[in-house]
Amino acid sequence: MIAVLAGGVGAARFLRGLLLEVEPQLISSIVNTGDDTVLHGLNISPDLDTVTYTLAGAIDPERGWGLENETWTAMGALSRYATTRPPNSHAAPTWFNLGDKDLATHFYRTARLAEGATLAQVTVEIAQAWGLDLQLVPMTNDSVQTVITLAEDCAAGSAGTEISFQEYFVKHHHSVAASGVKFVGSSEAKPNGLDILASADSILIAPSNPLVSIAPIRSLSGVDEVLAKRRESVCAISPIVNGAALKGPADRLMTELGHESSVVGVAKIYAPICGTLIIDHADAHLASAVEAQGMRCIVTDTIMKSPHVSAALARTALEAAWGVEGIGEIVPGDQVGDIVVNACRTEPNGPLLDNDVVVVTQKIVSKAEGRLVEIDPEDPLSHKQLVEDEAVRIVRRRGDLIITETKHGFICANSGIDLSNVERGFAALLPLDSDRSARRIRDIIQAKLGVSVGVIVSDTFGRPWRKGLTDVAIGVAGIAAVVDLRGTPDALGRTMQVTEVCVADELASTAELVMGKSSGIPVAIVRGADASWFRDASMDEIVRPPQEDLFR
């Protein structure tokens, strides 16, 4: 199950994309109600309604709120009373527009609350009426009001005056300076959804204003405590792109309230409760500054110009990877599967799930299987002879570097023999059969944890004609090595003729980003891989036969 903290237009669009990637029954969204207000005697929940209308395909696409093809007859008729309203009366305000069709939602909510139903119960009923199958949860059934303190004398009042969020946002078009934000009633309110946050497989923070859309949820008792415990499972999307908010006052509020209006400012706000922040390509140069806050940083397209872009963003948020701590030193005879099982039982990200991918470095597999050979560290010839013994063909020599074809069919440097991270005087050889090694690990995990995962044994290879190293798969079990897209349409409807994607290598390189070369983390979990990739497979799918290779 996926939990989403949400508020406003950005969250609604993100959820719309998420529904293209995940079955609605697997999504629970906890929605901000600090914006809720009572006008004309009606209970109005703007964020809940914006999410509902957007996911139902009924939102006005231009405004981003309210219903499409709306009419305003009731509001027009209401304006006739403005001239007869006493000076001290708040009756018949016209600064907050309610469309004729939209009124029906508020009529229903108000009547049900008056009958004693909770806001959570009414929200379920409204979602069902609009044909929604995901779970929408108001952050609380109690009254919590977001209140803005004015920074200076203005049309809204004198400096220090407190006004409601809707007066700030709608009546004054969020054009007045703020010196503070508080959430009246949050200390007494009982939060909804703590159980959802505690048990969710992943927790996503939608690209909503962190100070007035997400902060009200966080202000409720127990929410931050649960998020902090689940920190490595929490992924947020920055609503700030290139220093500005795409919609609403997030950038200006952050500056006025003493925060940096940038993805780094967002990172500082979320760092205590969130392990990963997704930022836009426009902010790629700030990725290291985000990571300096103790967060992983993912750079992708976050501007949700269409549902498909929203879906891609949601997919990125779900495809989180993390290193598994506590593996320890591996010695010959160890069962890597048992060690992974024990380490995952104490993982702060929670237990392994079906369709997780477990990526294990070749080094610990080779050590466990006794693929260590003594060499003379003072004699380079002993190493070179070992390279030739493990090869079936020498592809190229240049100085001390030998490119070989191994018995597995891999083309790599020095037959894949590794001297790093092994005791001096020893060399680690590749496993004899890396597919079999992966199957053994997968079988142990399935037997002891009852979950079906994919397992990849990874190693670090160079690439011809390209500088730099990357991790690739050298053994697979339960996960496709290659996904054949030939015969399927591309994004423009053209039939792809030659596209075969080596997803095992992509997953191995994803895992390497969190394992690193010197961090001592030899196992990583990748969550969110496409369910269709999980099947029996082997490295035969990857290794190109000689007759198909243009360079042999």
C-alpha positions in Angstrom: 0.0 0.0 0.0 1.2 3.5 -0.9 0.4 6.5 1.4 0.4 10.0 0.0 0.4 13.2 2.0 -1.5 15.7 -0.2 -2.8 19.2 -0.4 -3.9 21.4 -3.3 -3.6 21.3 -7.1 -0.1 19.9 -7.3 -1.0 16.9 -5.1 -4.2 16.3 -7.2 -2.2 16.2 -10.4 0.4 13.9 -8.9 -2.3 11.5 -7.6 -3.8 11.5 -11.1 -0.5 10.3 -12.4 0.0 7.8 -9.6 -3.4 6.2 -10.6 -1.9 5.5 -14.0 0.8 3.4 -12.4 -0.8 1.8 -9.3 -4.2 0.2 -8.8 -6.4 2.6 -6.8 -7.2 0.1 -4.1 -3.5 0.3 -3.2 -3.4 4.1 -2.6 -4.4 5.9 0.5 -4.0 9.7 0.5 -4.1 11.7 3.7 -5.3 15.2 2.7 -4.8 18.6 4.3 -8.0 20.1 5.9 -6.3 23.1 7.5 -7.8 25.1 4.6 -11.4 24.0 5.5 -13.8 26.8 6.1 -17.5 27.5 6.8 -19.3 29.9 4.4 -23.0 30.5 4.0 -23.4 27.9 6.7 -21.7 25.3 4.5 -18.7 23.1 5.4 -16.2 23.5 2.6 -13.1 21.3 2.2 -11.1 22.8 -0.7 -8.2 20.4 -0.9 -10.4 17.3 -0.5 -12.7 18.6 -3.2 -9.8 19.6 -5.6 -8.4 16.0 -5.3 -11.8 14.4 -5.7 -12.8 16.5 -8.8 -9.3 16.1 -10.4 -9.3 12.3 -10.0 -12.8 12.1 -11.3 -11.8 14.0 -14.4 -14.3 16.7 -13.6 -11.9 19.6 -12.5 -11.8 22.8 -14.4 -8.5 22.5 -16.3 -7.9 26.2 -16.6 -8.5 27.2 -12.9 -7.3 24.0 -11.4 -10.1 24.1 -8.9 -13.9 23.8 -9.1 -15.9 21.9 -11.7 -15.6 22.1 -15.4 -18.4 23.9 -17.3 -19.5 25.4 -14.0 -22.2 28.1 -13.8 -22.4 30.9 -11.2 -26.1 31.7 -11.0 -26.3 31.4 -7.2 -23.3 33.6 -6.6 -24.7 36.2 -9.0 -28.0 36.2 -7.2 -26.2 36.5 -3.8 -24.6 39.8 -4.8 -28.0 41.6 -4.7 -27.8 41.4 -0.9 -24.4 43.2 -0.6 -26.1 46.6 -0.6 -28.5 45.7 2.3 -26.1 43.8 4.4 -25.3 45.6 7.8 -21.7 46.8 8.2 -20.9 44.3 10.9 -22.4 41.3 9.1 -20.5 38.6 7.4 -23.5 37.2 5.6 -23.5 36.6 1.9 -19.7 37.0 1.1 -19.0 37.0 -2.6 -15.2 36.9 -2.5 -15.2 33.1 -2.3 -16.9 31.7 -5.4 -18.9 28.6 -5.2 -20.2 27.2 -8.5 -23.8 26.0 -8.8 -22.7 22.3 -9.3 -20.0 22.6 -6.6 -22.7 23.6 -4.1 -24.2 20.1 -4.2 -21.0 18.7 -2.6 -21.1 21.2 0.2 -24.8 20.7 0.8 -24.2 17.0 1.1 -21.1 17.3 3.4 -22.9 19.8 5.7 -26.0 17.8 6.0 -24.1 14.6 6.8 -21.9 16.3 9.4 -25.0 17.7 11.0 -26.4 14.1 11.2 -23.3 13.1 13.2 -21.1 11.6 10.5 -17.4 12.2 10.8 -15.5 14.1 8.0 -13.7 10.8 7.2 -17.0 9.0 6.7 -18.4 11.8 4.5 -15.2 11.9 2.5 -15.6 8.2 1.7 -19.2 8.7 0.6 -18.3 11.7 -1.6 -15.4 9.7 -3.2 -17.7 6.8 -4.0 -20.3 9.2 -5.5 -17.6 10.4 -7.9 -16.5 6.8 -8.8 -13.2 6.8 -7.0 -11.7 3.6 -5.7 -8.7 5.0 -3.8 -8.9 5.9 -0.2 -9.1 9.6 0.6 -8.6 10.4 4.2 -9.0 13.9 5.8 -6.0 14.5 8.1 -8.4 14.8 11.1 -12.1 14.8 11.8 -11.6 17.7 14.2 -11.3 21.4 13.4 -7.8 22.6 12.6 -7.5 26.1 11.0 -4.5 27.4 9.2 -4.0 31.1 10.3 -1.7 33.6 8.7 -0.1 36.5 10.7 0.3 39.7 8.6 3.8 41.1 8.4 2.8 44.7 7.8 -0.2 47.0 7.5 -2.2 46.2 4.4 -5.7 45.9 3.0 -6.2 42.7 5.0 -5.4 44.4 8.4 -2.7 45.9 10.5 0.7 44.2 11.1 0.3 41.3 13.6 -3.4 40.7 12.7 -4.3 37.1 12.1 -6.5 36.1 9.2 -7.8 32.8 8.0 -6.0 31.0 5.2 -8.9 31.4 2.8 -8.9 35.2 3.4 -5.2 35.2 2.7 -5.3 32.9 -0.3 -8.6 33.8 -2.0 -9.8 37.2 -0.7 -6.4 38.8 -0.9 -4.9 36.6 -3.6 -2.0 35.7 -1.3 -0.5 39.1 -2.1 -0.1 40.3 1.5 3.2 39.6 3.4 3.1 37.0 6.2 5.2 36.9 9.3 3.9 33.6 10.7 1.7 30.6 10.1 0.0 28.5 12.8 -2.5 25.7 13.0 -5.2 26.5 15.5 -6.6 23.3 17.1 -3.8 20.9 15.9 -2.6 20.1 19.4 -6.0 18.9 20.5 -7.0 17.3 17.1 -6.9 13.5 16.7 -5.0 12.6 13.5 -6.4 10.2 10.9 -4.2 7.7 9.2 -1.4 7.1 11.6 -2.0 3.4 11.0 -1.7 3.9 7.3 1.6 5.7 7.7 3.0 3.0 10.0 2.1 0.1 7.7 2.5 1.6 4.2 5.1 0.1 1.9 6.0 3.6 0.6 5.1 7.1 1.8 5.1 9.9 -0.8 4.8 13.6 -0.1 3.2 15.2 -3.1 4.5 18.4 -4.6 2.4 20.6 -2.3 3.3 23.7 -0.3 5.4 22.4 2.6 4.3 25.3 4.9 0.6 25.4 4.5 -0.4 22.1 2.8 1.9 19.5 4.3 2.8 21.3 7.6 -0.8 21.2 8.9 -0.7 17.4 8.6 2.7 17.2 10.2 1.4 19.4 13.1 -0.9 16.7 14.3 0.2 14.6 17.3 2.2 11.6 16.3 2.5 12.2 12.6 6.2 13.4 12.5 7.1 10.7 14.9 5.8 8.0 12.6 7.4 9.6 9.5 10.8 9.9 11.3 10.7 6.2 12.1 9.9 5.4 8.5 12.2 8.1 7.1 14.0 5.9 4.6 10.6 4.9 3.1 9.5 8.5 2.7 10.0 10.2 -0.7 9.0 13.9 -1.3 8.6 15.8 -4.6 9.7 19.4 -4.4 7.0 22.0 -5.3 9.8 24.5 -5.9 11.4 24.5 -9.4 14.3 26.9 -10.2 13.5 28.9 -7.1 9.8 29.4 -7.8 6.5 27.8 -7.1 4.6 26.6 -10.2 1.3 27.6 -8.5 0.5 29.4 -5.3 2.5 31.3 -2.8 5.0 28.6 -1.6 8.1 30.5 -2.8 7.1 33.8 -1.3 5.9 32.2 2.0 9.2 30.3 2.3 11.2 33.5 2.0 8.9 35.6 4.3 9.1 32.9 7.0 12.9 32.6 6.9 13.4 29.6 4.6 15.4 29.5 1.4 13.1 29.5 -1.6 14.8 26.6 -3.4 15.0 22.8 -3.4 17.6 23.1 -0.7 15.1 25.0 1.5 12.5 22.3 0.8 15.1 19.7 1.8 15.9 21.4 5.1 12.1 21.4 5.9 11.7 17.7 5.1 15.0 16.3 6.2 13.9 15.1 9.6 11.1 12.9 8.2 12.1 12.2 4.6 14.9 10.2 3.1 14.6 11.1 -0.6 13.8 14.3 -2.4 12.9 14.5 -6.1 13.8 17.7 -7.8 13.5 19.0 -11.4 16.2 19.1 -14.0 16.3 22.9 -13.6 17.7 22.4 -10.1 20.2 19.6 -11.0 23.1 21.8 -9.9 21.7 21.8 -6.4 21.6 18.0 -6.0 24.7 17.9 -3.9 23.4 20.6 -1.6 20.2 18.6 -1.1 22.3 15.5 -0.3 24.3 17.5 2.2 21.0 17.6 4.2 21.3 13.9 4.6 18.8 13.0 1.8 19.0 11.1 -1.4 18.4 13.3 -4.4 16.7 12.2 -7.6 16.6 14.5 -10.6 13.8 14.2 -13.1 11.0 16.1 -14.9 8.7 17.4 -12.1 6.6 19.8 -14.1 3.4 17.9 -14.6 2.4 19.3 -18.0 0.3 16.2 -18.8 -1.1 13.1 -17.0 1.7 11.1 -18.6 4.4 13.3 -17.1 2.6 13.0 -13.8 2.7 9.2 -14.2 6.4 9.2 -15.0 7.0 11.4 -11.9 5.0 9.0 -9.7 6.9 6.0 -11.1 10.2 7.7 -10.2 8.9 8.3 -6.7 8.0 4.6 -6.3 11.2 3.3 -7.7 13.2 4.0 -4.6 16.4 2.1 -3.7 18.2 1.8 -0.5 21.3 0.0 0.9 20.9 -2.8 3.5 22.9 -2.2 6.6 24.4 -4.8 8.9 25.6 -7.4 6.4 29.0 -7.7 8.1 32.1 -9.6 6.8 31.4 -12.6 4.6 33.6 -15.7 4.9 33.7 -18.9 2.8 30.7 -21.1 3.7 28.3 -18.3 4.5 24.8 -18.5 3.0 24.3 -15.0 1.5 20.5 -15.6 1.4 20.4 -16.2 5.2 22.5 -13.1 5.8 20.2 -10.9 3.6 17.1 -12.3 5.4 18.5 -11.5 8.8 19.6 -8.0 7.8 16.2 -7.2 6.2 14.3 -8.2 9.3 15.8 -5.2 11.1 15.7 -2.8 8.2 14.1 0.6 9.0 12.4 0.5 5.6 10.3 -2.5 6.8 10.2 -6.1 5.5 10.9 -7.3 2.0 7.8 -7.3 -0.2 6.7 -9.3 -3.2 8.3 -7.9 -6.4 11.2 -6.2 -4.6 14.5 -6.6 -6.3 17.5 -7.7 -4.1 20.8 -6.6 -5.7 23.9 -8.4 -4.2 27.5 -7.5 -5.2 29.6 -10.2 -6.8 32.2 -9.7 -4.1 30.2 -11.2 -1.2 28.9 -14.0 -3.4 32.4 -15.0 -4.5 33.6 -14.8 -0.9 30.7 -17.0 0.4 31.3 -19.5 -2.4 35.0 -19.8 -1.6 36.1 -18.2 -4.9 39.2 -16.7 -3.3 42.6 -17.6 -4.6 46.0 -16.9 -3.0 48.3 -14.7 -5.1 51.7 -13.3 -4.4 51.0 -9.5 -3.9 54.6 -8.7 -4.8 54.5 -10.7 -8.1 52.3 -9.1 -10.8 52.8 -12.1 -13.0 50.8 -14.3 -10.6 47.8 -12.1 -11.1 48.2 -12.0 -14.9 48.4 -15.8 -15.1 45.2 -16.1 -13.1 43.5 -13.7 -15.5 44.5 -15.9 -18.5 43.4 -19.1 -16.7 39.9 -17.6 -16.1 39.6 -16.5 -19.7 38.5 -18.3 -22.8 39.9 -15.6 -25.1 42.1 -12.5 -24.8 40.3 -9.7 -26.6 42.9 -6.9 -26.2 46.1 -6.1 -24.2 47.4 -2.7 -23.4 50.1 -2.5 -20.7 48.9 -4.2 -17.6 45.3 -4.1 -18.8 43.9 -7.3 -20.3 40.4 -7.4 -21.8 39.1 -10.9 -21.8 36.1 -13.1 -22.5 35.3 -15.1 -19.5 33.8 -18.6 -19.4 30.4 -17.0 -18.7 30.6 -15.0 -22.0 31.3 -11.7 -20.3 33.7 -9.2 -22.0 35.5 -7.4 -19.1 38.8 -6.3 -17.7 41.1 -9.0 -16.1 38.4 -11.8 -16.4 36.4 -10.0 -13.7 39.1 -10.8 -11.1 39.0 -8.4 -8.2 41.7 -7.4 -5.7 39.7 -4.6 -4.0 37.9 -5.2 -0.7 39.6 -8.6 -0.2 42.4 -9.5 2.1 45.9 -8.7 0.8 47.4 -11.7 -0.9 44.0 -12.9 -2.2 42.0 -12.4 -5.4 38.3 -12.8 -5.8 37.2 -14.8 -8.9 33.7 -14.5 -10.4 31.2 -17.1 -9.2 31.2 -20.2 -11.3 27.5 -19.8 -12.1 26.1 -16.5 -11.1 22.5 -17.4 -12.1 22.7 -20.4 -9.8 24.0 -18.1 -7.0 21.1 -15.7 -7.5 18.6 -18.6 -7.5 20.0 -19.9 -4.2 19.6 -16.5 -2.6 16.1 -16.1 -4.0 15.0 -19.5 -2.8 16.2 -18.8 0.8 14.4 -15.5 0.9 11.2 -17.1 -0.4 11.4 -20.0 2.0 12.2 -17.9 5.1 10.2 -14.7 4.4 7.4 -16.0 2.2 7.9 -13.3 -0.4 8.7 -13.6 -4.1 11.5 -11.3 -5.1 13.9 -10.9 -7.9 17.6 -11.3 -7.2 20.5 -9.8 -9.2 24.2 -10.5 -8.7 26.0 -7.3 -9.8 29.6 -6.4 -10.7 31.4 -3.3 -12.0 32.3 -3.2 -15.6 33.8 -0.6 -18.0 32.2 0.1 -21.4 33.9 0.3 -24.8 34.2 3.8 -26.1 32.9 5.3 -22.9 34.8 6.5 -19.8 33.7 5.5 -16.3 32.5 2.4 -14.7 29.0 1.2 -14.0 27.4 -1.8 -12.3 25.8 -4.5 -14.4 24.1 -7.8 -13.8 26.1 -10.9 -14.0 23.5 -13.2 -12.5 19.7 -13.1 -12.3 16.8 -15.0 -10.7 13.1 -14.3 -10.8 13.6 -11.0 -12.7 13.9 -10.5 -16.4 17.3 -9.8 -17.8 16.0 -8.2 -21.0 12.6 -6.8 -21.8 11.7 -7.1 -25.5 9.7 -4.1 -26.7 9.8 -5.0 -30.3 6.4 -4.8 -31.9 5.0 -2.4 -29.2 4.2 1.2 -29.9 6.4 4.1 -28.8 5.0 7.3 -27.2 4.0 8.6 -30.7 2.4 5.4 -31.7 5.2 4.1 -34.0 6.0 0.4 -33.8 9.4 -0.3 -32.2 11.5 -2.6 -34.4 14.7 -3.2 -32.4 14.2 -2.0 -28.8 15.3 -4.5 -26.2 15.9 -3.1 -22.7 18.4 -4.6 -20.4 16.4 -4.0 -17.2 18.7 -6.1 -15.1 21.7 -3.8 -15.8 19.5 -0.8 -15.2 18.4 -2.2 -11.8 22.0 -3.1 -10.9 23.2 0.5 -11.7 20.3 1.9 -9.7 21.3 -0.2 -6.7 25.0 0.9 -7.1 24.0 4.5 -6.5 23.0 3.7 -2.9 25.7 1.0 -2.3 28.7 3.0 -3.5 32.2 1.7 -4.0 33.6 2.5 -0.6 30.6 2.6 1.8 30.7 -1.1 2.7 27.1 -1.8 1.7 27.1 -4.9 -0.5 23.3 -5.4 -0.7 20.5 -3.0 -1.9 16.8 -3.2 -2.4 15.1 -1.7 -5.4 11.3 -1.2 -5.0 8.8 -0.3 -7.7 10.0 -2.4 -10.7 7.4 -3.2 -13.2 5.4 -6.3 -12.2 5.7 -7.8 -15.7 9.5 -8.1 -15.3 9.2 -10.7 -12.6 9.7 -14.1 -14.3 12.3 -16.9 -14.7 15.3 -15.6 -16.5 19.1 -16.1 -17.0 22.1 -14.3 -18.2 21.7 -16.1 -21.6 19.2 -13.2 -22.4 22.0 -10.6 -22.0 25.1 -12.3 -23.5 25.1 -11.7 -27.2 26.0 -14.8 -29.3 29.1 -14.4 -31.5 27.1 -14.6 -34.7 25.1 -11.6 -33.7 28.1 -9.5 -32.5 29.4 -7.0 -35.1 32.7 -6.5 -33.2 33.8 -10.1 -32.8 
